Amino acid sequence: MFTFFDTIIIGLTSGAVYSLMAISLVLVWRSTRVINFAQAGQALLSTYIGFSFIGRFNSYWVALFIAIILGAGVSALIEIIFMRTLFKRNTGPIAGVAPIIATLGLLGLIHGLIGIFMGGKEAIIRPPVSNVGYTFSGHTLAFSPLKLVIVSAVLFLMISLSILFTKTNIGLALRASAYAPEIARLAGVKVDGIRTLGWALAGAAGAAAGMLQTPNGTGALSPDSLEFSLLLVFGFIAAVIGGLESLVGAVIGGLLLGLVLAFVIMYVSATLPFMTAFVLLLGVLLVRPQGIMGKKVGRRA
């Protein structure tokens, strides 16, 4: 019985981290209609920044705050210097695909720069709170104070960003800039600035994902970190499962994916997470192509 509950806890915690990455991907999609495959590289860079500030201030929480702020700043600069120029010059036959391909190149560039400047340094981020599970009826559960922090952070971000997108003028401007930028400009929306804001929010969410995932995993950072590659893959799958238009869907998709993977690893085989993730993705797309929380779009005559 405790094994069953522990599996649920592990799945929800892992899914919460996937949800953070999914949220960052959804934010960029909703503001620019681009899938940002460089998000994992940006998260890794932000985590390295956080690591450097942990040593300077001897405080994980201060470093987390700085990593989120600077992660947002780095993402905004990428949009201003790189993506904005690409959008303005992107008029060829593959106009819709070119920005997505460019983010793959950007991912390689970020990893290369991290390898040049940080590759030889040992980087370990220790858990800021205990990762020892709570004890219940003499059994130590898989749910620890660190995992409570992770789940709480995901819920806070989901609620805050959902309110931002649905209840504020900024959220309306973000959606308008993504769907109809020319009409938004005529309505007085500063589309370039709004898109930059969307990327900045995504960078902040990605930085939070990296800073929370690293001490929850091995704690080690490297330019070729498998954890961040998995974070991108599973975060993207979670975003598609939940529906690329929905922040709530991103969280639901992440939690669902985390639970399914946890049960497969625990009760079937630890070698099947990739296959399981893609089978789940395929199954959801066959039944509901727009994702769990996505809305059907009718075709106009």
C-alpha atoms as one frame of an Amber mdcrd trajectory, in Angstrom:
protein
   0.000   0.000   0.000   2.777   2.449   0.905   4.527   1.602  -2.371   1.397
   2.664  -4.249   1.177   5.987  -2.398   4.914   6.598  -2.800   4.560   6.043
  -6.543   1.777   8.623  -6.689   3.895  11.112  -4.738   6.946  10.565  -6.955
   4.794  10.932 -10.059   3.179  14.159  -8.883   6.528  15.679  -7.902   8.200
  14.761 -11.200   5.099  15.910 -13.052   5.221  19.252 -11.259   8.711  19.882
 -12.660   7.584  18.829 -16.144   4.695  21.252 -15.705   7.082  24.146 -15.098
   8.876  23.464 -18.369   5.535  22.978 -20.124   4.365  26.334 -18.761   7.447
  28.054 -20.193   6.820  26.472 -23.616   3.126  27.439 -23.537   4.017  31.035
 -22.620   6.215  31.444 -25.696   3.654  29.699 -27.895   0.804  31.892 -26.676
   2.769  35.099 -27.182   4.637  34.358 -30.445   3.230  31.076 -31.896   6.706
  29.520 -31.713   7.801  26.315 -29.972  11.014  27.319 -28.209  13.226  24.225
 -28.197  16.033  26.358 -26.753  14.091  26.570 -23.477  16.087  23.717 -21.897
  19.347  25.488 -22.719  18.041  28.741 -21.269  16.951  26.879 -18.118  20.404
  25.294 -17.814  22.082  28.680 -18.251  19.811  30.235 -15.616  20.590  27.367
 -13.237  24.325  27.942 -13.695  23.710  31.609 -12.911  21.833  30.568  -9.789
  24.674  28.251  -8.807  27.194  31.092  -9.022  25.065  33.276  -6.753  24.609
  30.486  -4.209  28.369  30.603  -3.688  28.364  34.386  -3.499  25.476  34.843
  -1.061  25.492  31.418   0.600  21.718  31.314   0.170  19.726  29.134  -2.219
  16.624  31.324  -1.927  18.446  34.522  -2.874  20.080  32.675  -5.773  16.699
  31.290  -6.880  15.221  34.797  -7.007  18.222  36.160  -8.921  18.198  33.203
 -11.344  14.522  33.793 -12.111  15.062  37.531 -12.699  18.185  37.040 -14.821
  16.596  34.074 -16.606  13.769  36.397 -17.619  16.330  39.004 -18.715  18.333
  36.541 -20.816  15.164  35.277 -22.488  14.065  38.838 -23.226  17.452  39.622
 -24.798  17.214  36.509 -26.955  13.838  37.670 -28.223  15.041  41.232 -28.885
  18.368  40.408 -30.517  17.655  37.075 -32.160  13.957  36.264 -32.604  12.704
  39.784 -33.364  15.218  40.145 -36.190  14.252  36.725 -37.498  10.536  37.550
 -37.487  11.109  40.777 -39.415  13.216  39.079 -42.087  11.278  35.808 -42.144
   9.344  36.042 -45.416  10.469  32.883 -47.240   8.498  29.742 -48.112   9.206
  28.213 -44.697   8.260  31.346 -42.770   6.200  29.448 -40.200   8.873  26.826
 -39.524  12.042  28.928 -39.623  11.742  30.362 -36.057  11.285  26.851 -34.627
  14.346  25.584 -36.514  16.258  28.622 -35.278  15.519  27.739 -31.644  17.173
  24.343 -32.199  20.303  26.138 -33.397  20.063  28.475 -30.430  19.921  25.462
 -28.098  23.216  24.182 -29.519  24.786  27.638 -29.244  23.808  28.002 -25.579
  25.155  24.544 -24.715  28.399  25.344 -26.533  28.883  28.624 -24.649  28.145
  26.942 -21.311  30.706  24.255 -22.157  33.339  26.873 -22.987  32.879  28.974
 -19.855  31.609  26.479 -17.254  32.355  22.989 -18.541  35.416  22.366 -16.400
  33.887  23.518 -13.120  32.148  21.194 -10.708  28.660  22.499 -10.013  26.544
  20.911  -7.293  23.349  22.454  -5.958  22.353  21.093  -2.564  18.677  20.908
  -1.547  17.694  24.119   0.300  15.372  22.146   2.596  15.316  18.520   3.643
  14.705  15.952   0.925  14.006  13.275   3.529  10.396  12.171   3.330   7.832
  12.780   6.040   7.178   9.840   8.365   3.679   8.376   8.604   2.804   5.292
  10.706   6.440   4.355  10.895   6.939   4.580   7.130   9.018   7.275   5.445
   7.019   8.658   2.548   8.521   9.820  -0.739   7.076  13.277  -0.062   9.617
  15.626   1.519   9.782  19.353   2.325  11.673  19.894  -0.951   8.932  18.226
  -2.956   6.355  20.336  -1.128   8.262  23.442  -2.243   8.269  22.216  -5.859
   4.546  21.443  -5.960   3.712  24.758  -4.252   5.847  26.697  -6.740   4.079
  25.070  -9.703   0.618  25.828  -8.313   1.603  29.431  -7.543   2.961  30.007
 -11.056  -0.023  28.366 -12.717  -2.540  30.462 -10.778  -0.588  33.718 -11.177
   0.010  33.321 -14.915  -3.545  32.138 -15.581  -4.862  35.280 -13.889  -2.400
  37.373 -15.903  -3.558  35.886 -19.223  -7.291  35.840 -18.570  -7.996  38.770
 -16.259  -5.608  41.566 -17.265  -5.045  43.878 -20.218  -1.497  42.546 -20.521
  -2.859  39.045 -21.024  -5.240  40.298 -23.698  -2.369  42.090 -25.421  -0.240
  38.917 -25.289  -2.969  36.897 -26.971  -3.745  39.578 -29.540  -0.059  39.969
 -30.441   0.216  36.235 -31.082  -2.972  35.754 -33.112  -3.238  38.996 -35.087
  -0.141  41.208 -34.668  -1.095  43.698 -37.399  -4.578  44.247 -35.966  -3.057
  44.514 -32.476  -0.705  47.242 -33.723  -3.640  49.160 -35.192  -5.330  48.908
 -31.788  -2.323  50.546 -30.158  -0.616  47.434 -28.770   3.183  47.549 -28.792
   3.528  44.069 -30.250   7.325  43.829 -30.076   7.386  44.755 -26.409   4.526
  42.394 -25.582   6.274  39.496 -27.317   9.422  40.265 -25.348   7.372  40.145
 -22.150   6.039  36.709 -23.128   9.573  35.419 -23.645  10.693  36.963 -20.350
   7.892  35.210 -18.443   8.844  31.934 -20.129  12.492  32.455 -19.184  11.511
  33.012 -15.560   9.430  29.810 -15.507  12.272  27.851 -17.118  14.756  29.188
 -14.588  12.475  28.106 -11.754  12.199  24.637 -13.323  15.978  24.283 -13.537
  16.672  25.566 -10.035  14.019  23.313  -8.492  14.771  20.198 -10.551  18.540
  20.146  -9.993  18.567  19.638  -6.183  15.590  17.288  -6.533  17.647  15.103
  -8.899  21.374  14.409  -8.792  22.225  17.983  -7.828  24.988  18.052 -10.462
  25.169  20.472 -13.377  26.972  19.877 -16.659  26.649  21.356 -20.178  25.413
  17.970 -21.442  23.108  17.343 -18.499  20.674  14.547 -19.342  18.231  15.906
 -16.752  17.688  19.097 -18.753  17.321  17.204 -22.026  14.656  15.009 -20.413
  13.081  18.121 -18.922  12.662  19.610 -22.410  11.324  16.397 -23.962   8.883
  15.618 -21.162   7.929  19.292 -20.781   7.077  19.487 -24.491   5.065  16.264
 -24.332   3.222  17.569 -21.260   2.419  20.846 -23.035   1.010  19.057 -26.080
  -0.970  16.586 -23.952  -2.492  19.417 -21.932  -3.059  21.698 -24.907  -0.587
  24.308 -26.096  -3.113  27.086 -25.521  -3.686  26.367 -21.824  -1.491  27.009
 -18.794  -3.803  24.835 -16.710  -3.503  22.193 -19.405   0.296  22.373 -19.149
   0.062  21.552 -15.445  -2.493  18.781 -15.993  -0.377  17.323 -18.790   2.764
  17.427 -16.655   1.096  15.778 -13.660  -0.537  13.112 -15.828   2.752  12.343
 -17.567   4.600  12.191 -14.237   2.063   9.773 -12.764   2.044   7.460 -15.784
   5.853   7.351 -15.944   6.135   6.713 -12.199   3.751   3.732 -12.327   5.438
   2.266 -15.403   8.893   2.593 -13.849   7.747   1.178 -10.520   5.554  -1.696
 -11.701   6.717  -2.509 -15.248  10.278  -1.493 -16.163  12.647   1.393 -15.551
  13.756   1.235 -19.190  10.423   2.336 -20.671   9.937   6.027 -19.779  10.602
   7.367 -23.316   8.398   4.781 -24.998   5.672   5.323 -22.418   5.753   9.101
 -22.836   5.388   8.935 -26.596   2.699   6.246 -26.454   0.745   8.461 -24.050
   1.248  11.449 -26.349   0.072   9.460 -29.372  -2.957   8.150 -27.488  -4.055
  11.624 -26.379  -3.559  13.089 -29.862  -5.605  10.325 -31.457  -8.504  10.887
 -29.073  -8.208  14.651 -28.591  -5.768  16.289 -31.059  -6.072  19.729 -29.450
  -4.980  18.383 -26.059  -6.900  17.781 -22.854  -7.672  21.459 -22.195  -7.425
  22.659 -25.795 -10.415  24.013 -27.665 -11.561  22.720 -31.015 -11.179  25.239
 -33.820 -13.712  24.985 -36.595 -12.611  25.355 -40.172 -14.015  28.381 -41.963
 -15.448  28.010 -45.415
